[in-house]
Amino acid sequence: MSEQKIKGGVLKGYMKFIRYQWGADGLAECEGQTGMRLNEIQEEKFYSLEHNEAILKWVHNQKGMEYLTRMGNYTVKNLGVLSHVVRFANIKFLLRKAKENYKDTFNYGSCSVLTDEKSKRATIIFKDTNIIYESCVVWQGALEGMLEITRTKGNVSQAKCQPHGDEYCEYVMKWE
C-alpha cells in the first residue's frame, strides 16, 4: 500500500485555525513542534498523513480535545471562495458530493453517505480513514460545519469509532 496522504488545503486550514484561535504565538509554537509551516504548505500538494496527525495531536495535547471539533468546523466554513458558493447549496447537495470530495482530498480510506431524505437523516461512514481518535473529533466538527454553512438546523453524533475498535467510523446527521 502506498503512503497515506492528505491534500495541503486541509493542513493549511488547520494552521489558519490555529493562528485565528491562538494568534501568531500559537501558530509559531505549533509550527515549531510539528515542522509544518503555514506559508510553505501548498494547497493542491499531497502531504504525509503524519503531518496531519502531528497537528491534531498538538491541538489536543496543548489546547484540549474540544478545539479539534472547532477546528473541523472552522476549516469547512473557511474554504476561501468555495465557502461562499457552498452557502447557496443545501445539505443534501453537500452530502451527495462528499464521496467525490473525499477522494479528491485523501488518497486512503473511503467515505460513503446514506441519505434518507424522508426522515431528514444521513449516515456518513469513514472506513480506514481515522487512524487516531483526534481525526474522528475533527470530522464531527466538519460535518457540523456543513450544517452551519448551509444554514441547516440539525446535529451530528458519532455512532461508531474505528480507533476505538469498530469496523469503521459512523456519524449520524439529522436536520430539520
OpenMM code with the backbone's topology and positions (N, CA, C; nanometers):
from openmm import Vec3, app, unit

residues = "MET SER GLU GLN LYS ILE LYS GLY GLY VAL LEU LYS GLY TYR MET LYS PHE ILE ARG TYR GLN TRP GLY ALA ASP GLY LEU ALA GLU CYS GLU GLY GLN THR GLY MET ARG LEU ASN GLU ILE GLN GLU GLU LYS PHE TYR SER LEU GLU HIS ASN GLU ALA ILE LEU LYS TRP VAL HIS ASN GLN LYS GLY MET GLU TYR LEU THR ARG MET GLY ASN TYR THR VAL LYS ASN LEU GLY VAL LEU SER HIS VAL VAL ARG PHE ALA ASN ILE LYS PHE LEU LEU ARG LYS ALA LYS GLU ASN TYR LYS ASP THR PHE ASN TYR GLY SER CYS SER VAL LEU THR ASP GLU LYS SER LYS ARG ALA THR ILE ILE PHE LYS ASP THR ASN ILE ILE TYR GLU SER CYS VAL VAL TRP GLN GLY ALA LEU GLU GLY MET LEU GLU ILE THR ARG THR LYS GLY ASN VAL SER GLN ALA LYS CYS GLN PRO HIS GLY ASP GLU TYR CYS GLU TYR VAL MET LYS TRP GLU".split()
positions = [
    Vec3(0.0856, -0.1186, 0.0000),
    Vec3(0.0000, 0.0000, 0.0000),
    Vec3(0.0894, 0.1238, 0.0000),
    Vec3(0.0502, 0.2250, -0.0743),
    Vec3(0.1282, 0.3477, -0.0800),
    Vec3(0.1079, 0.4285, 0.0482),
    Vec3(0.1941, 0.5261, 0.0670),
    Vec3(0.1871, 0.6103, 0.1855),
    Vec3(0.0545, 0.6868, 0.1881),
    Vec3(-0.0051, 0.6942, 0.3047),
    Vec3(-0.1307, 0.7671, 0.3200),
    Vec3(-0.1017, 0.9167, 0.3185),
    Vec3(-0.1796, 0.9881, 0.2332),
    Vec3(-0.1539, 1.1310, 0.2152),
    Vec3(-0.2838, 1.2115, 0.2178),
    Vec3(-0.2653, 1.3384, 0.2480),
    Vec3(-0.3748, 1.4334, 0.2598),
    Vec3(-0.3361, 1.5608, 0.1864),
    Vec3(-0.4325, 1.6261, 0.1230),
    Vec3(-0.4030, 1.7492, 0.0495),
    Vec3(-0.3675, 1.8621, 0.1454),
    Vec3(-0.2768, 1.9453, 0.1000),
    Vec3(-0.2296, 2.0574, 0.1799),
    Vec3(-0.3377, 2.1555, 0.2184),
    Vec3(-0.4441, 2.1645, 0.1401),
    Vec3(-0.5526, 2.2574, 0.1731),
    Vec3(-0.6116, 2.2315, 0.3106),
    Vec3(-0.6203, 2.1035, 0.3479),
    Vec3(-0.6727, 2.0683, 0.4800),
    Vec3(-0.5740, 2.1123, 0.5878),
    Vec3(-0.4468, 2.0799, 0.5672),
    Vec3(-0.3444, 2.1178, 0.6649),
    Vec3(-0.3365, 2.2692, 0.6795),
    Vec3(-0.3469, 2.3387, 0.5678),
    Vec3(-0.3430, 2.4848, 0.5700),
    Vec3(-0.4631, 2.5392, 0.6474),
    Vec3(-0.5794, 2.4768, 0.6282),
    Vec3(-0.6978, 2.5182, 0.7036),
    Vec3(-0.6789, 2.4996, 0.8531),
    Vec3(-0.6166, 2.3888, 0.8919),
    Vec3(-0.5898, 2.3647, 1.0335),
    Vec3(-0.4957, 2.4710, 1.0896),
    Vec3(-0.3907, 2.5018, 1.0156),
    Vec3(-0.2936, 2.6001, 1.0628),
    Vec3(-0.3556, 2.7401, 1.0694),
    Vec3(-0.4431, 2.7713, 0.9764),
    Vec3(-0.5124, 2.9010, 0.9808),
    Vec3(-0.6030, 2.9087, 1.1037),
    Vec3(-0.6666, 2.7963, 1.1374),
    Vec3(-0.7486, 2.7940, 1.2591),
    Vec3(-0.6607, 2.8206, 1.3810),
    Vec3(-0.5455, 2.7582, 1.3864),
    Vec3(-0.4544, 2.7767, 1.5000),
    Vec3(-0.4139, 2.9232, 1.5111),
    Vec3(-0.3822, 2.9855, 1.3988),
    Vec3(-0.3476, 3.1287, 1.4003),
    Vec3(-0.4670, 3.2128, 1.4446),
    Vec3(-0.5848, 3.1808, 1.3939),
    Vec3(-0.7073, 3.2529, 1.4319),
    Vec3(-0.7355, 3.2377, 1.5818),
    Vec3(-0.7219, 3.1168, 1.6315),
    Vec3(-0.7582, 3.0866, 1.7705),
    Vec3(-0.6541, 3.1360, 1.8713),
    Vec3(-0.5247, 3.1184, 1.8399),
    Vec3(-0.4204, 3.1467, 1.9387),
    Vec3(-0.3171, 3.2475, 1.8917),
    Vec3(-0.3432, 3.3104, 1.7773),
    Vec3(-0.2554, 3.4158, 1.7290),
    Vec3(-0.1228, 3.3657, 1.6747),
    Vec3(-0.0354, 3.4621, 1.6465),
    Vec3(0.0950, 3.4310, 1.5882),
    Vec3(0.1791, 3.3454, 1.6812),
    Vec3(0.1687, 3.3673, 1.8113),
    Vec3(0.2475, 3.2877, 1.9062),
    Vec3(0.2043, 3.1414, 1.9052),
    Vec3(0.0728, 3.1173, 1.9036),
    Vec3(0.0225, 2.9799, 1.8979),
    Vec3(0.0634, 2.9119, 1.7691),
    Vec3(0.0544, 2.9850, 1.6587),
    Vec3(0.0949, 2.9295, 1.5295),
    Vec3(0.2437, 2.8956, 1.5315),
    Vec3(0.3247, 2.9861, 1.5815),
    Vec3(0.4698, 2.9616, 1.5866),
    Vec3(0.5019, 2.8398, 1.6735),
    Vec3(0.4309, 2.8243, 1.7844),
    Vec3(0.4526, 2.7080, 1.8715),
    Vec3(0.4173, 2.5785, 1.7983),
    Vec3(0.3028, 2.5783, 1.7308),
    Vec3(0.2610, 2.4593, 1.6556),
    Vec3(0.3589, 2.4307, 1.5427),
    Vec3(0.3976, 2.5330, 1.4697),
    Vec3(0.4927, 2.5133, 1.3603),
    Vec3(0.6232, 2.4545, 1.4126),
    Vec3(0.6693, 2.5047, 1.5259),
    Vec3(0.7939, 2.4555, 1.5832),
    Vec3(0.7859, 2.3101, 1.6255),
    Vec3(0.6719, 2.2693, 1.6789),
    Vec3(0.6581, 2.1323, 1.7280),
    Vec3(0.6194, 2.0319, 1.6203),
    Vec3(0.5552, 2.0785, 1.5131),
    Vec3(0.5094, 1.9856, 1.4088),
    Vec3(0.5976, 1.9865, 1.2842),
    Vec3(0.6781, 2.0907, 1.2689),
    Vec3(0.7610, 2.1017, 1.1498),
    Vec3(0.6863, 2.1509, 1.0270),
    Vec3(0.5595, 2.1822, 1.0408),
    Vec3(0.4796, 2.2347, 0.9298),
    Vec3(0.4776, 2.3871, 0.9385),
    Vec3(0.4971, 2.4546, 0.8261),
    Vec3(0.4962, 2.5999, 0.8206),
    Vec3(0.3794, 2.6433, 0.7332),
    Vec3(0.2896, 2.7214, 0.7904),
    Vec3(0.1695, 2.7646, 0.7190),
    Vec3(0.2041, 2.8205, 0.5816),
    Vec3(0.3015, 2.9078, 0.5736),
    Vec3(0.3340, 2.9737, 0.4469),
    Vec3(0.4002, 2.8821, 0.3458),
    Vec3(0.4416, 2.7641, 0.3877),
    Vec3(0.5068, 2.6703, 0.2955),
    Vec3(0.4120, 2.5607, 0.2455),
    Vec3(0.2957, 2.5500, 0.3054),
    Vec3(0.2007, 2.4453, 0.2667),
    Vec3(0.1350, 2.4833, 0.1340),
    Vec3(0.1405, 2.3926, 0.0382),
    Vec3(0.0761, 2.4128, -0.0914),
    Vec3(-0.0577, 2.3398, -0.0911),
    Vec3(-0.1645, 2.4104, -0.1201),
    Vec3(-0.2993, 2.3552, -0.1068),
    Vec3(-0.3243, 2.2311, -0.1909),
    Vec3(-0.2735, 2.2240, -0.3109),
    Vec3(-0.3015, 2.1116, -0.4010),
    Vec3(-0.2009, 1.9975, -0.3894),
    Vec3(-0.0954, 2.0171, -0.3138),
    Vec3(0.0064, 1.9139, -0.2960),
    Vec3(-0.0394, 1.8143, -0.1895),
    Vec3(-0.0032, 1.6874, -0.2066),
    Vec3(-0.0334, 1.5863, -0.1057),
    Vec3(0.0821, 1.5765, -0.0063),
    Vec3(0.0465, 1.5647, 0.1221),
    Vec3(0.1429, 1.5542, 0.2310),
    Vec3(0.1182, 1.4252, 0.3082),
    Vec3(0.2209, 1.3772, 0.3731),
    Vec3(0.2110, 1.2568, 0.4551),
    Vec3(0.1071, 1.2749, 0.5645),
    Vec3(0.0346, 1.1689, 0.5916),
    Vec3(-0.0648, 1.1714, 0.6989),
    Vec3(-0.0007, 1.2026, 0.8341),
    Vec3(0.1284, 1.1760, 0.8463),
    Vec3(0.1990, 1.2071, 0.9709),
    Vec3(0.1900, 1.3553, 1.0052),
    Vec3(0.1897, 1.4416, 0.9039),
    Vec3(0.1775, 1.5857, 0.9284),
    Vec3(0.0404, 1.6182, 0.9879),
    Vec3(-0.0621, 1.5563, 0.9320),
    Vec3(-0.1978, 1.5743, 0.9828),
    Vec3(-0.2055, 1.5310, 1.1293),
    Vec3(-0.1543, 1.4123, 1.1572),
    Vec3(-0.1592, 1.3601, 1.2945),
    Vec3(-0.0820, 1.4488, 1.3903),
    Vec3(0.0321, 1.5015, 1.3472),
    Vec3(0.1123, 1.5878, 1.4339),
    Vec3(0.0349, 1.7139, 1.4717),
    Vec3(-0.0340, 1.7742, 1.3757),
    Vec3(-0.1116, 1.8949, 1.4034),
    Vec3(-0.2278, 1.8626, 1.4970),
    Vec3(-0.3016, 1.7554, 1.4680),
    Vec3(-0.4161, 1.7196, 1.5517),
    Vec3(-0.3726, 1.6876, 1.6945),
    Vec3(-0.2639, 1.6138, 1.7089),
    Vec3(-0.2156, 1.5803, 1.8429),
    Vec3(-0.1641, 1.7045, 1.9158),
    Vec3(-0.1050, 1.7984, 1.8432),
    Vec3(-0.0598, 1.9221, 1.9060),
    Vec3(-0.1796, 1.9970, 1.9644),
    Vec3(-0.2851, 2.0120, 1.8847),
    Vec3(-0.4045, 2.0823, 1.9338),
    Vec3(-0.4601, 2.0099, 2.0554),
    Vec3(-0.4765, 1.8792, 2.0464),
    Vec3(-0.5315, 1.8012, 2.1576),
    Vec3(-0.4447, 1.8150, 2.2827),
    Vec3(-0.3156, 1.7936, 2.2696),
    Vec3(-0.2267, 1.7932, 2.3861),
    Vec3(-0.2017, 1.9320, 2.4440),
    Vec3(-0.1965, 2.0335, 2.3594),
    Vec3(-0.1637, 2.1680, 2.4073),
    Vec3(-0.2862, 2.2508, 2.4445),
    Vec3(-0.3984, 2.2252, 2.3790),
    Vec3(-0.5141, 2.3135, 2.3956),
    Vec3(-0.6403, 2.2413, 2.4429),
    Vec3(-0.6558, 2.1135, 2.4091),
    Vec3(-0.7725, 2.0376, 2.4527),
    Vec3(-0.8535, 1.9827, 2.3368),
    Vec3(-0.9181, 1.8700, 2.3638),
    Vec3(-0.9951, 1.7978, 2.2623),
    Vec3(-1.1073, 1.8830, 2.2015),
    Vec3(-1.1712, 1.9691, 2.2798),
    Vec3(-1.2842, 2.0474, 2.2286),
    Vec3(-1.2424, 2.1380, 2.1120),
    Vec3(-1.1145, 2.1748, 2.1063),
    Vec3(-1.0692, 2.2603, 1.9970),
    Vec3(-1.0592, 2.1847, 1.8655),
    Vec3(-1.0507, 2.0536, 1.8702),
    Vec3(-1.0493, 1.9755, 1.7466),
    Vec3(-1.1831, 1.9857, 1.6748),
    Vec3(-1.2930, 1.9823, 1.7495),
    Vec3(-1.4255, 1.9998, 1.6893),
    Vec3(-1.4343, 2.1379, 1.6253),
    Vec3(-1.3894, 2.2372, 1.6977),
    Vec3(-1.3922, 2.3741, 1.6458),
    Vec3(-1.3058, 2.3880, 1.5206),
    Vec3(-1.1928, 2.3178, 1.5196),
    Vec3(-1.1021, 2.3252, 1.4053),
    Vec3(-1.1673, 2.2648, 1.2807),
    Vec3(-1.2313, 2.1497, 1.2942),
    Vec3(-1.3013, 2.0898, 1.1807),
    Vec3(-1.4105, 2.1810, 1.1289),
    Vec3(-1.4852, 2.2402, 1.2199),
    Vec3(-1.5929, 2.3316, 1.1861),
    Vec3(-1.5378, 2.4544, 1.1130),
    Vec3(-1.4342, 2.5136, 1.1675),
    Vec3(-1.3728, 2.6332, 1.1100),
    Vec3(-1.3211, 2.6045, 0.9684),
    Vec3(-1.2547, 2.4913, 0.9527),
    Vec3(-1.1946, 2.4574, 0.8248),
    Vec3(-1.3001, 2.4461, 0.7154),
    Vec3(-1.4124, 2.3834, 0.7461),
    Vec3(-1.5202, 2.3707, 0.6473),
    Vec3(-1.5784, 2.5078, 0.6121),
    Vec3(-1.5923, 2.5922, 0.7105),
    Vec3(-1.6558, 2.7216, 0.6875),
    Vec3(-1.5618, 2.8263, 0.6294),
    Vec3(-1.4350, 2.7944, 0.6155),
    Vec3(-1.3375, 2.8906, 0.5651),
    Vec3(-1.2566, 2.8322, 0.4503),
    Vec3(-1.3257, 2.7862, 0.3495),
    Vec3(-1.2622, 2.7255, 0.2325),
    Vec3(-1.2385, 2.8273, 0.1213),
    Vec3(-1.2209, 2.9517, 0.1558),
    Vec3(-1.1989, 3.0550, 0.0553),
    Vec3(-1.3247, 3.0794, -0.0261),
    Vec3(-1.3093, 3.0990, -0.1555),
    Vec3(-1.4222, 3.1280, -0.2438),
    Vec3(-1.5262, 3.0175, -0.2378),
    Vec3(-1.4819, 2.8932, -0.2266),
    Vec3(-1.5734, 2.7803, -0.2230),
    Vec3(-1.6733, 2.7919, -0.1086),
    Vec3(-1.6298, 2.8421, 0.0064),
    Vec3(-1.7213, 2.8519, 0.1206),
    Vec3(-1.8358, 2.9487, 0.0928),
    Vec3(-1.8115, 3.0490, 0.0088),
    Vec3(-1.9191, 3.1425, -0.0259),
    Vec3(-2.0169, 3.0792, -0.1248),
    Vec3(-1.9657, 3.0001, -0.2183),
    Vec3(-2.0503, 2.9314, -0.3155),
    Vec3(-2.1368, 2.8269, -0.2445),
    Vec3(-2.0771, 2.7540, -0.1521),
    Vec3(-2.1465, 2.6469, -0.0812),
    Vec3(-2.2655, 2.7006, -0.0014),
    Vec3(-2.2570, 2.8238, 0.0420),
    Vec3(-2.3665, 2.8826, 0.1215),
    Vec3(-2.4991, 2.8811, 0.0448),
    Vec3(-2.4922, 2.8705, -0.0872),
    Vec3(-2.6134, 2.8682, -0.1681),
    Vec3(-2.6615, 2.7258, -0.1951),
    Vec3(-2.5868, 2.6274, -0.1487),
    Vec3(-2.6248, 2.4870, -0.1640),
    Vec3(-2.7015, 2.4425, -0.0405),
    Vec3(-2.7669, 2.3284, -0.0505),
    Vec3(-2.8328, 2.2735, 0.0681),
    Vec3(-2.7538, 2.1525, 0.1179),
    Vec3(-2.7885, 2.1047, 0.2342),
    Vec3(-2.7131, 1.9965, 0.2973),
    Vec3(-2.7176, 1.8695, 0.2130),
    Vec3(-2.8286, 1.8437, 0.1462),
    Vec3(-2.8382, 1.7229, 0.0632),
    Vec3(-2.7383, 1.7265, -0.0528),
    Vec3(-2.7195, 1.8436, -0.1113),
    Vec3(-2.6222, 1.8598, -0.2194),
    Vec3(-2.4806, 1.8305, -0.1677),
    Vec3(-2.4456, 1.8872, -0.0531),
    Vec3(-2.3123, 1.8636, 0.0025),
    Vec3(-2.2903, 1.7168, 0.0347),
    Vec3(-2.3913, 1.6517, 0.0875),
    Vec3(-2.3788, 1.5098, 0.1203),
    Vec3(-2.3599, 1.4246, -0.0057),
    Vec3(-2.4284, 1.4625, -0.1149),
    Vec3(-2.4122, 1.3888, -0.2413),
    Vec3(-2.2698, 1.4023, -0.2953),
    Vec3(-2.2053, 1.5143, -0.2676),
    Vec3(-2.0696, 1.5412, -0.3171),
    Vec3(-1.9611, 1.4880, -0.2234),
    Vec3(-1.9971, 1.4408, -0.1055),
    Vec3(-1.8993, 1.4045, -0.0022),
    Vec3(-1.8005, 1.2981, -0.0480),
    Vec3(-1.8480, 1.1924, -0.1100),
    Vec3(-1.7603, 1.0828, -0.1521),
    Vec3(-1.6565, 1.1316, -0.2530),
    Vec3(-1.7021, 1.2067, -0.3509),
    Vec3(-1.6137, 1.2617, -0.4540),
    Vec3(-1.5121, 1.3588, -0.3922),
    Vec3(-1.5575, 1.4443, -0.3031),
    Vec3(-1.4682, 1.5402, -0.2381),
    Vec3(-1.3652, 1.4684, -0.1514),
    Vec3(-1.4077, 1.3630, -0.0849),
    Vec3(-1.3150, 1.2862, -0.0024),
    Vec3(-1.2026, 1.2297, -0.0898),
    Vec3(-1.2395, 1.1662, -0.2006),
    Vec3(-1.1397, 1.1045, -0.2898),
    Vec3(-1.0430, 1.2079, -0.3469),
    Vec3(-1.0893, 1.3311, -0.3626),
    Vec3(-1.0054, 1.4374, -0.4155),
    Vec3(-0.9047, 1.4879, -0.3113),
    Vec3(-0.9338, 1.4671, -0.1839),
    Vec3(-0.8542, 1.5255, -0.0762),
    Vec3(-0.7658, 1.4248, -0.0039),
    Vec3(-0.8032, 1.2970, -0.0042),
    Vec3(-0.7296, 1.1928, 0.0670),
    Vec3(-0.7007, 1.0774, -0.0284),
    Vec3(-0.5827, 1.0144, -0.0159),
    Vec3(-0.5513, 0.9020, -0.1041),
    Vec3(-0.5682, 0.7677, -0.0326),
    Vec3(-0.6379, 0.7652, 0.0771),
    Vec3(-0.6564, 0.6431, 0.1559),
    Vec3(-0.7978, 0.6413, 0.2135),
    Vec3(-0.8411, 0.5235, 0.2544),
    Vec3(-0.9727, 0.5102, 0.3167),
    Vec3(-1.0859, 0.5405, 0.2203),
    Vec3(-1.2062, 0.5449, 0.2763),
    Vec3(-1.3226, 0.5740, 0.1937),
    Vec3(-1.4297, 0.6443, 0.2759),
    Vec3(-1.5157, 0.7129, 0.2040),
    Vec3(-1.6294, 0.7826, 0.2635),
    Vec3(-1.7539, 0.7409, 0.1860),
    Vec3(-1.8581, 0.7074, 0.2585),
    Vec3(-1.9863, 0.6808, 0.1936),
    Vec3(-2.0959, 0.7488, 0.2738),
    Vec3(-2.2013, 0.7863, 0.2035),
    Vec3(-2.3114, 0.8586, 0.2656),
    Vec3(-2.4424, 0.7920, 0.2268),
    Vec3(-2.5208, 0.7566, 0.3264),
    Vec3(-2.6545, 0.7010, 0.3049),
    Vec3(-2.7533, 0.8051, 0.3542),
    Vec3(-2.8306, 0.8604, 0.2620),
    Vec3(-2.9225, 0.9680, 0.2974),
    Vec3(-3.0660, 0.9195, 0.2917),
    Vec3(-3.1413, 0.9522, 0.3952),
    Vec3(-3.2843, 0.9249, 0.4000),
    Vec3(-3.3535, 1.0609, 0.4069),
    Vec3(-3.3884, 1.1125, 0.2899),
    Vec3(-3.4458, 1.2468, 0.2833),
    Vec3(-3.5814, 1.2547, 0.3532),
    Vec3(-3.6539, 1.1444, 0.3556),
    Vec3(-3.7856, 1.1451, 0.4197),
    Vec3(-3.7734, 1.1725, 0.5696),
    Vec3(-3.6780, 1.1072, 0.6338),
    Vec3(-3.6600, 1.1282, 0.7777),
    Vec3(-3.5580, 1.2383, 0.8066),
    Vec3(-3.5044, 1.3013, 0.7007),
    Vec3(-3.4052, 1.4082, 0.7139),
    Vec3(-3.2888, 1.3624, 0.8007),
    Vec3(-3.2247, 1.2605, 0.7485),
    Vec3(-3.1173, 1.1955, 0.8230),
    Vec3(-3.0160, 1.1386, 0.7243),
    Vec3(-2.8904, 1.1404, 0.7644),
    Vec3(-2.7855, 1.0806, 0.6828),
    Vec3(-2.6908, 1.0043, 0.7737),
    Vec3(-2.6403, 0.8945, 0.7215),
    Vec3(-2.5368, 0.8180, 0.7892),
    Vec3(-2.4108, 0.8327, 0.7052),
    Vec3(-2.3059, 0.8855, 0.7673),
    Vec3(-2.1800, 0.9082, 0.6989),
    Vec3(-2.0790, 0.8080, 0.7552),
    Vec3(-2.0190, 0.7301, 0.6669),
    Vec3(-1.9272, 0.6240, 0.7094),
    Vec3(-1.7879, 0.6517, 0.6524),
    Vec3(-1.6902, 0.6510, 0.7407),
    Vec3(-1.5496, 0.6629, 0.7027),
    Vec3(-1.4819, 0.5322, 0.7390),
    Vec3(-1.4285, 0.4641, 0.6390),
    Vec3(-1.3598, 0.3360, 0.6627),
    Vec3(-1.2108, 0.3537, 0.6358),
    Vec3(-1.1313, 0.3094, 0.7327),
    Vec3(-0.9856, 0.3192, 0.7240),
    Vec3(-0.9397, 0.4621, 0.7001),
    Vec3(-1.0092, 0.5548, 0.7612),
    Vec3(-0.9815, 0.6972, 0.7475),
    Vec3(-0.9235, 0.7556, 0.8758),
    Vec3(-0.9885, 0.7277, 0.9853),
    Vec3(-0.9479, 0.7853, 1.1129),
    Vec3(-0.8537, 0.6886, 1.1837),
    Vec3(-0.7258, 0.7186, 1.1768),
    Vec3(-0.6242, 0.6346, 1.2383),
    Vec3(-0.6136, 0.6667, 1.3875),
    Vec3(-0.6331, 0.7931, 1.4202),
    Vec3(-0.6287, 0.8373, 1.5597),
    Vec3(-0.7636, 0.9000, 1.5942),
    Vec3(-0.8007, 0.8936, 1.7204),
    Vec3(-0.9306, 0.9443, 1.7630),
    Vec3(-0.9458, 1.0941, 1.7350),
    Vec3(-0.8376, 1.1685, 1.7412),
    Vec3(-0.8446, 1.3123, 1.7138),
    Vec3(-0.9066, 1.3392, 1.5766),
    Vec3(-0.8795, 1.2522, 1.4799),
    Vec3(-0.9394, 1.2679, 1.3463),
    Vec3(-1.0917, 1.2561, 1.3517),
    Vec3(-1.1397, 1.1657, 1.4348),
    Vec3(-1.2850, 1.1481, 1.4497),
    Vec3(-1.3500, 1.2768, 1.4977),
    Vec3(-1.2870, 1.3388, 1.5942),
    Vec3(-1.3412, 1.4618, 1.6526),
    Vec3(-1.3425, 1.5736, 1.5494),
    Vec3(-1.2362, 1.5828, 1.4699),
    Vec3(-1.2310, 1.6843, 1.3649),
    Vec3(-1.3410, 1.6603, 1.2615),
    Vec3(-1.3630, 1.5333, 1.2237),
    Vec3(-1.4686, 1.5032, 1.1261),
    Vec3(-1.6056, 1.5433, 1.1801),
    Vec3(-1.6297, 1.5189, 1.3077),
    Vec3(-1.7593, 1.5592, 1.3624),
    Vec3(-1.7762, 1.7109, 1.3502),
    Vec3(-1.6718, 1.7852, 1.3827),
    Vec3(-1.6785, 1.9304, 1.3683),
    Vec3(-1.6997, 1.9734, 1.2240),
    Vec3(-1.6354, 1.9038, 1.1309),
    Vec3(-1.6514, 1.9361, 0.9889),
    Vec3(-1.7952, 1.9105, 0.9434),
    Vec3(-1.8523, 1.7996, 0.9865),
    Vec3(-1.9918, 1.7690, 0.9493),
    Vec3(-2.0876, 1.8710, 1.0100),
    Vec3(-2.0613, 1.9115, 1.1322),
    Vec3(-2.1427, 2.0170, 1.1942),
    Vec3(-2.1270, 2.1476, 1.1165),
    Vec3(-2.0057, 2.1737, 1.0690),
    Vec3(-1.9813, 2.2925, 0.9874),
    Vec3(-2.0597, 2.2903, 0.8578),
    Vec3(-2.0770, 2.1703, 0.7994),
    Vec3(-2.1585, 2.1584, 0.6781),
    Vec3(-2.3021, 2.2014, 0.7045),
    Vec3(-2.3550, 2.1639, 0.8201),
    Vec3(-2.4902, 2.2079, 0.8554),
    Vec3(-2.4940, 2.3599, 0.8676),
    Vec3(-2.3962, 2.4150, 0.9366),
    Vec3(-2.3939, 2.5590, 0.9592),
    Vec3(-2.3777, 2.6375, 0.8303),
    Vec3(-2.2869, 2.5939, 0.7445),
    Vec3(-2.2595, 2.6695, 0.6224),
    Vec3(-2.3803, 2.6702, 0.5283),
    Vec3(-2.4639, 2.5674, 0.5368),
    Vec3(-2.5854, 2.5619, 0.4540),
    Vec3(-2.7073, 2.6158, 0.5295),
    Vec3(-2.6819, 2.6696, 0.6478),
    Vec3(-2.7882, 2.7268, 0.7329),
    Vec3(-2.8986, 2.6232, 0.7601),
    Vec3(-2.8543, 2.5025, 0.7922),
    Vec3(-2.9456, 2.3924, 0.8202),
    Vec3(-2.9416, 2.3623, 0.9689),
    Vec3(-3.0577, 2.3664, 1.0332),
    Vec3(-3.0640, 2.3307, 1.1750),
    Vec3(-3.0565, 2.1794, 1.1869),
    Vec3(-2.9694, 2.1331, 1.2749),
    Vec3(-2.9547, 1.9896, 1.2927),
    Vec3(-2.8421, 1.9573, 1.3868),
    Vec3(-2.8050, 1.8300, 1.3909),
    Vec3(-2.6960, 1.7875, 1.4778),
    Vec3(-2.6272, 1.6648, 1.4186),
    Vec3(-2.5094, 1.6380, 1.4725),
    Vec3(-2.4278, 1.5253, 1.4277),
    Vec3(-2.3820, 1.4501, 1.5522),
    Vec3(-2.3923, 1.3184, 1.5470),
    Vec3(-2.3399, 1.2364, 1.6568),
    Vec3(-2.2574, 1.1229, 1.5970),
    Vec3(-2.1591, 1.0785, 1.6732),
    Vec3(-2.0775, 0.9663, 1.6275),
    Vec3(-2.1349, 0.8389, 1.6866),
    Vec3(-2.1675, 0.7432, 1.6001),
    Vec3(-2.2274, 0.6172, 1.6430),
    Vec3(-2.1253, 0.5044, 1.6549),
    Vec3(-2.0197, 0.5094, 1.5714),
    Vec3(-1.9147, 0.4067, 1.5736),
    Vec3(-1.7799, 0.4754, 1.5554),
    Vec3(-1.6753, 0.4092, 1.6090),
    Vec3(-1.5421, 0.4697, 1.6056),
    Vec3(-1.4377, 0.3623, 1.5771),
    Vec3(-1.3741, 0.3708, 1.4613),
    Vec3(-1.2733, 0.2721, 1.4241),
    Vec3(-1.1520, 0.2739, 1.5178),
    Vec3(-1.0992, 0.3915, 1.5576),
    Vec3(-0.9862, 0.3887, 1.6520),
    Vec3(-1.0198, 0.3248, 1.7872),
    Vec3(-1.1481, 0.3176, 1.8200),
    Vec3(-1.1908, 0.2531, 1.9447),
    Vec3(-1.2394, 0.1100, 1.9241),
    Vec3(-1.2113, 0.0518, 1.8056),
    Vec3(-1.2385, -0.0895, 1.7849),
    Vec3(-1.3512, -0.1255, 1.6899),
    Vec3(-1.4294, -0.0284, 1.6440),
    Vec3(-1.5351, -0.0593, 1.5480),
    Vec3(-1.4752, -0.0810, 1.4093),
    Vec3(-1.5533, -0.1397, 1.3194),
    Vec3(-1.5074, -0.1703, 1.1842),
    Vec3(-1.4839, -0.0433, 1.1013),
    Vec3(-1.5540, 0.0633, 1.1347),
    Vec3(-1.5444, 0.1912, 1.0644),
    Vec3(-1.5986, 0.3001, 1.1565),
    Vec3(-1.5823, 0.4247, 1.1159),
    Vec3(-1.6405, 0.5374, 1.1893),
    Vec3(-1.7736, 0.5723, 1.1238),
    Vec3(-1.8727, 0.5927, 1.2059),
    Vec3(-2.0060, 0.6242, 1.1553),
    Vec3(-2.0603, 0.7457, 1.2297),
    Vec3(-2.1099, 0.8403, 1.1525),
    Vec3(-2.1711, 0.9611, 1.2077),
    Vec3(-2.3156, 0.9657, 1.1597),
    Vec3(-2.4034, 1.0110, 1.2450),
    Vec3(-2.5441, 1.0289, 1.2102),
    Vec3(-2.5741, 1.1769, 1.2125),
    Vec3(-2.6200, 1.2267, 1.0987),
    Vec3(-2.6579, 1.3669, 1.0855),
    Vec3(-2.8092, 1.3734, 1.0728),
    Vec3(-2.8710, 1.4568, 1.1541),
    Vec3(-3.0164, 1.4794, 1.1480),
    Vec3(-3.0390, 1.6276, 1.1294),
    Vec3(-3.1389, 1.6620, 1.0472),
    Vec3(-3.1692, 1.8023, 1.0241),
    Vec3(-3.3191, 1.8239, 1.0193),
    Vec3(-3.3552, 1.9499, 1.0304),
    Vec3(-3.4989, 1.9866, 1.0290),
    Vec3(-3.5436, 2.0231, 0.8901),
] * unit.nanometer
topology = app.Topology()
chain = topology.addChain("A")
for resn in residues:
    res = topology.addResidue(resn, chain)
    for name in ("N", "CA", "C"):
        topology.addAtom(name, app.Element.getBySymbol(name[0]), res)
